Amino acid sequence: MTRIAIAGAGSIGCFTGALLAAGGQSVTLLGRARVLDPIAADGLTVTDFSGLSQYVPAASLTLATDPEALSGAEIVIVTVKDTATAEMARAIAEHAAPEAPVISWQNGMEAARTLRDLLSGRDIRAGMVPFNVVPKGPAAYHRATSGDIVIASGPGALADMLSVPDLPVAESDRIEAVQWGKLLINLGNGLNALSGLTLTEMLRDRDWRRLMADQMAEALAVLRVDGIAPASTTPLPATMTPHILRLPTPLFTRIAARMLTIDPAARASMAHDLDAGRPTEIDSLQGEILRRAENRGIATPICARVRALIIEATAKGPPHAPLTPAQVRP
């Protein structure tokens, strides 16, 4: 049994923490009382698109709102949003054992950089979580898309320690390329949030797919100039994804069904953030591309437009009127 602290008990943290605990690990969920109190009262239930249904009683978890709970961890997994990474890094520096590896299961590229900068000398591993998790009610979380977690290679066989039933973890010596591949896919999160549609509905609409493809092509052009070759999170090369998205819907649907499983009701996490009036991770996604594009003098009008619309929607607060592809396209 390994003592694992999930530093950020949100959707991803609660879902993965539940499966780790069900797999026999000693799991501490560090988070806010509004998330942890229902778990303390009713236990934690996780489900997924494949029919998984796992209940973890509260007694099988350690629930904590005080970062001091990090002190006994043998592995710390950071699952807070990117904007909260620096705060969590300072808590880890104060409370977690220096020899405990720190793994980022966060979106974007900046989170792992921040952890490395603020936790110098520690074993910091970037990671990539490919699937989407959405809340289904208090103390209930649902995995809505497919894929396996990947972390950076390193000493200690951490992937083997973290792999449990229904949650395989692999290691890669090209983790940054893997992260870039996920970021390209996650650029669609902003579009999904603006659309008001489920992911499946959006992917069945060729106008939305064309917009997704054109946005991804902008990002790929920036990465190409920067000498970055993203690794695909699907069986097809990342550079092929815009071409696949532009295909007629019947052909796209057949190809996509072999690459990714999506719950029919799933929406991007950014859509749930907008609906709940929470800050989004737009600056870790479109913002990352825009910063690089500005440094290279490359125009990325779709990324800029999506970022501006998400920032505007966040400032206004819910409810949000759904937009059409024509309204989003600059």
N, C-alpha and C positions, 0 to 999 in steps of 0.2 A: 504494500500500500504506500502510495506517494502522497505527501501533503501538498495540495495544490490550492493556491489562492487565485480566485477570479477577481481581478481588480477592475470592477465596473460591472455590476449586476444589472445589465440591460437585457435586451432580447437575445443577443448572441451569447452574452455571459451566462444568462440563466439556462439557455438551451444546452450549451456545451457543458456547463457545470452539472446539470442534472444527469447527462449521459455519463460523464466522468464518475459521478458518485454512484450511479447505478452499476457502473463497471468495476466498482470496488475501491475507487480512490477516495482519499480523505479530502473533501472539498470545502473551502471557505468561500462564501459569496460576500464580497465587500461592495456595498451599494447604499442606496438611499432607503429610508424607512418606508416610503410610499411603495417601493417595489418589494422590500423584504417582509413587511408586516403581513401581507396576504399569504406569503409562503410560510411564515411562522404559524399562521392560523390553519392553513389547509394543505400544506405540502406543495410540491412543485410537479406539474404535469407537462410533459412535452409530447408533441405529436409531429407527424410529417406526412408529406404527399404520398408516401408508399404504404401507409397504414400503421406506421409506428405509433405506439401509445405506451408511454412510460411514466409511471407515477413514482416520485421520490418523496418519502415522508420527511417532514421538517427535521425529525430527529437524526436523519442521515446526513444532514448538512450543518455547517457552522455559518450562522448568519450574523453579519457584523456591519455596523455603520462607522466604526472607529478604525482608521488605518493601522492602529496597533495590532490588529488581527493578522497583518502581514508577517509578523515576527516569526511565526512558526513554519512558514511556507518553505518547501524544498524547491518549488517551481512557482513563479508568479506569471500569470497570463493576463495581459492588459487588454481590456475590451471596451474601455471608455471611448467616446467620440474623440476625434483628433484634437479638437479645441480644448479638451480636458487632459491631454497627455502630460503637459508640463506639470500640472498640479499633482497628478498621480505619480509622476516620476519623483517629485520631491517627497511624497509620502513613502515611496519605496526606498528611497535613499535613507530616510530616517528610521524605518521600521524593519525592512526586510534584510535577511542575512546577506552579506556581500557575495557569498558563494552560490546563492540561489539564482539560477538562470531566469531571465525576464524575457518573455515571448510576447510579441505584439500580434494580436488577432484583430487588427483594425484596418479600415479602408485607407486608401491613398498611400503616398510615399513618405509623407512628412513625419508620421507618428514614430516610426522606428528611428529616424534621424534624431528626433527630439529625445527619445530614450537614450540613445548613444551619447548625445551631447551632455545630458544631465546625469547620466549614470556611468561615468567614465570608469573603466577598469572592470566592469561587470560583463558577464556573458549575456549579451543582448541579441535576440534572434527576431528578425522580421518574419512575418507569416502572412498567409493568404487564406481567408475563409471564403470559399466560392459561393456558398449558399445564402439564401435570404431567410431570415427568421422574423416572424411577426407575432405580436401579442394577440392572444385569443381570449383575453380576460385576465383578471387578477390571478397571478400564479399559474398561468397557462401560456405556453409558447409553441409556435408551429413552424417547422421548417418547410418552406414553400418551394424551394428549388433544389437541384441536385449538385453534387460535387464533393470532393474530399479536401480536407485541410492540408496545406503544405507549409512547412517551416524551413528556415535556413539550416543547412547541414552544420554539424559541429560535434563536439565531444559529448559523451554521456548517453547516446542512444535515446534522446528525448522523445523522438517520434514513437518509438516502441513503448516508452513509458506512458505516453498520452493516448495511444490507440486503445480503444475499448469497443465493444459491440455497438454498431450503428454510428461510430465516430472514428473512422480510420484517419490517421495522421501520417503523412509522408515527409521526407526531407529532400531538399534540393540544393545543389550547389550553384543554382542560377535563380535564387529567390527574387532578386530585383527584377529580372525579366518576367518571372511569374507574376509579381506584383503589378508590373506595367500592363501585362495582359488583362489582369482583373480590372485595373483602372479604366482601360479602354471600354470594357463592358459596362462598368459602373457609370460612365458618362451618360448612359441611357436613363439613370435614376432620375435626373432632373427632368427629362422629357416625360417620364412616366408620372412624376409628381404633378406636372403642369397639365397633363392630358385628362386626369380624372378617370382613366381607364385601368383595368387590370393589365398585368403584363401580357397575358395571352391575348386580350382584345387589342392591345397596341401592336403586338407582333403580327396579328392577322390583318392589319391595316397597312397597305403598301405605302401610303403617304407618310405615315409615321416611321415606317422602316427606312424609307428613303432619307428622311431627316436624320434618323439615327446613323445611317451609313455616311451621310455627308459630314456629320459632326465627327464621327470616328476617323474619316479620311483626313480632316483637318488635324486631328491629334497625331495620326500616323505620320503626316508630313513633318510635324514639329519633331517627333521622336527620331525620324530618319535623319534630319539635319544634325541632331544631337548624338547620332551614332548609337541609338538605343534600339535593340531588336527585341520587342516584347514576345514573351512565350505565351502561346494560346492556352486558354482554359478549356478549350474544346478540341476535338480531334483534328480540326482544320487549322492551318496557320492563321495567326492574327490578321495578317495582311489580306486574307481572303474574306474576312467577315463582312466588310462593306459590300463586296460583290454578291455575297450570299443574301444579305439583307435586301438588295435591290431586285432580287428575282421575283417573278410572278408569285402570288400568294400560294397557289397549290404546290408549286415546286419548292418554295421556301419551307412550307409546312412539313413536307416529307423529309427534307434534309435536316431541319431543326429538331424534329422529333427524335432523330438518332443521336443528337448531340446533347440535349438538355431536357430535363423533366421539370415542368413548372406546374404548380398547383393552379387550377383554373381561377381561384379567387385571389391569387397573390398580386400584391403591388410592391413597388420598391420601398425600402425603408425611408427614403426621403419623402415619399408621399405620406407615410404615417407621421413623420416629423412635422410636415406642414399642417396636416389635419389636427395635430395636437398642439400646434403653436410653439413647437420646440425649434431651436436653432438647427440648421442642416449642415451637412459636410460639403457644401458646394465648393468651398474654397480649397478643399483637399482633392477635388476632382477636376471640374472645369478650371478652377483657380490654378492648379498645378500646370495645366496645359497653357493657360494664358500667361503665366509668369515666364515660362520657357519661350513662348512665342514672341513675347515682347523683347526678350533678350536677343532674339535672332531676327527681329524685324519681320516676322511672318504674320499675316492676317489670319485670324481664326474667328470670323464673325458669328458663326453659330454658337460656339462655346461661349463667346462674350454675351450673346443675346440670352442664352439659357441661364447663365449666371445672373445677369441683370434681372430677369423675370423671377427667378427664385428669391433673390434678395428683396425684390419688391413685394412678392407674396408673403414672405416671412415678416416684413415690416407691417403689412396690413393686418395679418392674422387671419385665422379661419373665420367663416368658410371661404373657399376659393372657387371661383367660377372656372370650369375647365376650358382649356384653350384648344384650338385646332392646330394642325401642323402649319397651315398658312399663317396663323396668328403668331406662331413661334418663330417661323423662318424669317431671318432678317431681310 
